[in-house]
Amino acid sequence: MIVVSPESFTYKSTNRAVLLLHGFTSNTNDVRMLGRHLQVNGYTCHAPLYQGHGAGVGELIKTSPQEWWKDAVTGYEYLISKGYEEIAVAGISMGGMFALHLAAAKKVKAVITMSAPVLDRKTDELFERVLEYAKRVKKLEGKNDEEFKKDFQELKQIAMPSLQDLRKCILQAGTKLTDITAPILVLQGCLDQPVYRESADLIFRYASSDNKQLKWYENSGHMITMGNERKQVNEDICQFLHSLEWESDVHDE
């Protein structure tokens, strides 16, 4: 079976821009449906694919959180280079954590987090995400059971030291919440793990934004942009962005 790797994407509309950031061990498909929904409703969307993501797990292990963060910043700078002056940033999971870092460091119109962590994750838990990623890729590649078992056992013997850096990046996001003053929308699934539910409460509580909202989805787990309440998630984000005061509606290339 031929596996087509996901790529970065840009969906053009007006001068209202939204940077979309995907999660750890995932790809831009996390935010593709959201991007299309926002484009139809008048927002230009750009989603960068982080280095090492969207391909085999061997490529992922070679990269680091510093490189993924750089890709997120490069995505923001890409929109700036194209003349977009009003940029909201929205991210899911690790992408939501990066969105918090961006909102604390850069000029953003608004920040939207979905299932974003700001509390510590154990390295073993993060590596389980890598193993699950490997399973998904091997399945897509059509590997038989024996091939999969062999690859899986080999992978379990490989260390990924950069996961310690990811833990630090997550904790640092939590320390920067009071630096965030842009309007913020925090979205969280009720069926997600406790660390993410607790993180949502902390983000909402400690962000310094005057305009801040927290929304819960009773029937959603972690990947709320792809779950059974995804349409409501997309609409809630759209309505939040519509409520902001944008300076103009037309972008000239």
C-alpha positions as CSV (number, residue, x, y, z in Angstrom):
1,M,0.0,0.0,0.0
2,I,1.3,3.4,-1.0
3,V,1.1,5.9,1.9
4,V,0.8,9.6,1.0
5,S,2.4,11.7,3.6
6,P,0.4,14.7,4.9
7,E,1.9,18.2,4.1
8,S,1.6,21.7,5.3
9,F,-1.3,23.6,3.8
10,T,-2.6,27.1,3.2
11,Y,-6.3,27.8,2.5
12,K,-6.7,31.4,1.3
13,S,-9.6,33.7,2.1
14,T,-9.6,37.2,3.5
15,N,-6.9,39.1,5.4
16,R,-8.1,37.5,8.6
17,A,-5.5,34.9,9.2
18,V,-5.4,31.8,11.5
19,L,-2.3,29.7,12.2
20,L,-3.3,26.1,12.8
21,L,-0.9,23.9,14.8
22,H,-1.3,20.1,15.0
23,G,-0.3,17.7,17.8
24,F,2.6,15.5,18.8
25,T,3.1,12.3,16.7
26,S,0.3,13.5,14.4
27,N,0.1,15.7,11.3
28,T,-1.9,18.5,9.7
29,N,-4.9,16.3,9.2
30,D,-5.7,17.2,12.8
31,V,-6.7,20.6,11.7
32,R,-7.6,20.2,8.1
33,M,-11.4,20.1,8.5
34,L,-11.2,23.1,10.8
35,G,-9.1,24.9,8.2
36,R,-11.7,24.3,5.5
37,H,-14.5,25.4,7.8
38,L,-12.7,28.6,8.6
39,Q,-11.8,29.3,5.0
40,V,-15.5,29.1,4.0
41,N,-16.3,31.5,6.7
42,G,-13.7,34.1,5.7
43,Y,-10.4,33.2,7.3
44,T,-7.1,32.4,5.6
45,C,-5.6,29.4,7.3
46,H,-2.0,28.1,7.3
47,A,-0.9,24.8,9.0
48,P,2.8,23.9,9.1
49,L,3.8,20.2,9.3
50,Y,6.5,19.8,12.0
51,Q,9.8,18.1,11.1
52,G,9.7,14.3,11.6
53,H,5.9,14.2,11.6
54,G,3.7,12.7,8.9
55,A,6.2,10.0,8.0
56,G,7.8,7.0,9.6
57,V,8.6,6.9,13.3
58,G,12.3,6.7,12.5
59,E,12.1,10.3,11.2
60,L,10.2,11.5,14.2
61,I,12.8,10.1,16.6
62,K,15.6,12.1,14.8
63,T,13.8,15.4,15.5
64,S,13.3,17.4,18.6
65,P,10.7,19.8,20.3
66,Q,13.0,22.7,19.5
67,E,12.7,21.9,15.8
68,W,8.9,21.5,16.1
69,W,8.6,24.8,17.9
70,K,10.8,26.4,15.2
71,D,8.3,25.1,12.6
72,A,5.4,26.7,14.5
73,V,7.2,30.1,14.6
74,T,8.1,29.8,10.9
75,G,4.4,29.2,10.2
76,Y,3.6,32.5,12.0
77,E,6.4,34.3,10.2
78,Y,5.1,32.9,6.8
79,L,1.8,34.6,7.4
80,I,3.6,37.9,8.3
81,S,5.7,37.6,5.2
82,K,2.6,37.3,3.1
83,G,1.2,40.6,4.5
84,Y,-1.2,39.3,7.1
85,E,-1.1,41.7,10.1
86,E,-3.9,40.1,12.2
87,I,-3.1,36.5,13.0
88,A,-5.0,34.3,15.5
89,V,-3.3,31.0,16.5
90,A,-5.2,27.8,17.2
91,G,-3.6,24.5,18.2
92,I,-4.6,21.0,19.4
93,S,-2.7,19.1,22.1
94,M,1.1,20.0,21.6
95,G,-0.1,22.5,19.0
96,G,-2.2,24.1,21.7
97,M,0.8,24.3,24.0
98,F,2.8,25.9,21.2
99,A,-0.1,28.4,20.6
100,L,0.3,29.5,24.3
101,H,4.0,30.0,23.8
102,L,3.3,32.1,20.7
103,A,0.6,34.2,22.4
104,A,3.1,34.9,25.2
105,A,5.9,35.9,22.8
106,K,4.3,37.3,19.7
107,K,1.5,39.7,18.7
108,V,-1.6,37.6,18.1
109,K,-5.2,38.5,17.5
110,A,-6.4,35.7,19.6
111,V,-5.3,32.2,20.9
112,I,-7.4,29.0,20.8
113,T,-6.2,25.9,22.7
114,M,-7.7,22.5,22.3
115,S,-6.7,19.6,24.6
116,A,-3.5,21.6,25.4
117,P,-1.2,20.4,28.2
118,V,0.5,22.7,30.7
119,L,1.0,20.0,33.4
120,D,3.9,17.6,33.5
121,R,3.7,14.4,31.4
122,K,5.9,11.5,32.3
123,T,8.5,10.5,29.7
124,D,7.1,6.9,29.6
125,E,3.6,8.3,28.8
126,L,5.0,10.5,25.9
127,F,6.9,7.5,24.5
128,E,3.7,5.5,24.5
129,R,2.4,8.1,22.1
130,V,5.4,7.4,19.9
131,L,4.7,3.6,20.0
132,E,1.0,4.3,19.1
133,Y,2.2,6.4,16.2
134,A,4.4,3.5,15.0
135,K,1.4,1.2,15.1
136,R,-0.7,3.5,13.0
137,V,2.1,3.9,10.4
138,K,2.8,0.2,10.2
139,K,-0.9,-0.5,9.8
140,L,-1.1,1.9,6.9
141,E,2.0,0.3,5.3
142,G,0.2,-3.0,5.4
143,K,2.8,-4.8,7.5
144,N,1.9,-8.4,8.5
145,D,1.8,-9.4,12.2
146,E,5.3,-10.9,12.3
147,E,6.8,-7.8,10.6
148,F,5.0,-5.5,12.9
149,K,6.1,-7.4,16.1
150,K,9.7,-7.3,15.0
151,D,9.6,-3.6,14.2
152,F,7.7,-2.9,17.4
153,Q,10.2,-4.7,19.6
154,E,13.1,-2.9,18.0
155,L,11.4,0.4,18.5
156,K,10.9,-0.2,22.2
157,Q,14.6,-0.5,22.6
158,I,15.3,2.9,21.1
159,A,15.5,5.9,23.5
160,M,14.2,9.3,22.6
161,P,16.1,11.8,24.8
162,S,14.3,14.8,23.4
163,L,11.1,13.8,25.2
164,Q,12.7,15.4,28.3
165,D,12.8,18.6,26.4
166,L,9.1,18.2,25.5
167,R,8.3,17.9,29.2
168,K,10.2,21.1,29.9
169,C,8.4,22.9,27.0
170,I,5.0,21.9,28.4
171,L,5.8,23.1,31.9
172,Q,7.2,26.4,30.6
173,A,3.9,27.0,28.8
174,G,2.2,26.9,32.2
175,T,4.6,29.5,33.6
176,K,3.8,31.9,30.8
177,L,0.0,32.0,31.1
178,T,0.0,35.3,32.9
179,D,1.9,36.9,30.0
180,I,-1.1,36.1,27.7
181,T,-3.4,39.1,27.2
182,A,-4.9,38.3,23.8
183,P,-8.5,37.0,23.7
184,I,-8.4,33.3,24.5
185,L,-10.8,30.4,23.9
186,V,-10.0,27.1,25.7
187,L,-11.7,24.0,24.4
188,Q,-11.6,20.6,26.1
189,G,-13.2,17.2,25.9
190,C,-14.7,15.8,29.1
191,L,-13.6,12.3,28.2
192,D,-9.9,13.3,27.8
193,Q,-7.3,12.3,30.4
194,P,-7.2,14.2,33.7
195,V,-3.9,15.9,32.9
196,Y,-5.6,17.7,30.0
197,R,-8.8,18.5,31.8
198,E,-6.9,20.0,34.7
199,S,-4.7,21.9,32.2
200,A,-7.7,23.5,30.6
201,D,-8.9,24.8,34.0
202,L,-5.4,26.2,34.7
203,I,-5.1,27.9,31.3
204,F,-8.5,29.6,31.7
205,R,-7.8,30.6,35.3
206,Y,-4.3,32.1,34.8
207,A,-4.4,33.7,31.4
208,S,-4.4,37.4,31.9
209,S,-6.8,38.0,29.0
210,D,-9.9,40.2,29.6
211,N,-11.8,38.2,27.0
212,K,-11.5,34.5,27.9
213,Q,-13.8,31.5,27.5
214,L,-13.8,27.9,28.4
215,K,-15.9,25.3,26.6
216,W,-16.4,21.6,27.4
217,Y,-17.5,18.9,25.1
218,E,-19.3,16.1,27.0
219,N,-18.9,13.4,24.4
220,S,-15.3,14.1,23.2
221,G,-11.9,12.8,24.1
222,H,-8.5,14.2,23.2
223,M,-8.8,14.8,19.4
224,I,-11.8,17.0,19.5
225,T,-11.2,18.3,16.0
226,M,-11.8,14.8,14.6
227,G,-14.3,13.4,17.2
228,N,-18.1,13.2,17.0
229,E,-18.5,16.8,18.2
230,R,-16.1,18.2,15.7
231,K,-18.8,20.2,13.9
232,Q,-19.7,22.0,17.1
233,V,-16.0,22.6,17.8
234,N,-15.5,24.1,14.4
235,E,-18.6,26.3,14.8
236,D,-17.6,27.5,18.3
237,I,-14.1,28.5,17.0
238,C,-15.7,30.3,14.1
239,Q,-18.1,32.2,16.3
240,F,-15.3,33.2,18.7
241,L,-13.3,34.6,15.8
242,H,-16.3,36.4,14.4
243,S,-16.8,38.1,17.8
244,L,-13.4,39.8,17.6
245,E,-12.9,43.3,16.2
246,W,-10.9,42.8,12.9
247,E,-9.6,45.9,11.2
248,S,-10.5,45.0,7.6
249,D,-12.0,42.2,5.5
250,V,-10.0,42.2,2.2
251,H,-6.4,41.0,1.7
252,D,-4.5,42.2,-1.3
253,E,-1.9,39.7,-2.6
